Amino acid sequence: MVNDWTYAVEAYDENRSLLSADIIEQHLRSVVQDATRRLQSDEKAIPVGILSADQRDRWTKVRFHSLAWVRAAAHSI
């Protein structure tokens, strides 16, 4: 996760062999470049990671309120 954007970086190839450190580093650099480009263009990420890392009972309450907000916003369009 970089600046609230979630990325997946391949570490294994299609044969389940570990990629070289150089290739993994290239993938990580691509992630950083993408996040930097997004920040420079004033793009804002939805901070999903904050919600998913919260304590279970609080997470449930926040999710309930978030879904209610989404439904209300959909009906106002």
Buried (B, 14 or more C-beta within 10 A) or exposed (E): BBEBBEEEEEEEEEEEEEBEEEEBEEBEEEBEEEBEEBBEEEEEBEEEEEEEEBEEEEEEEEEEEEEEEEEEEEEEE
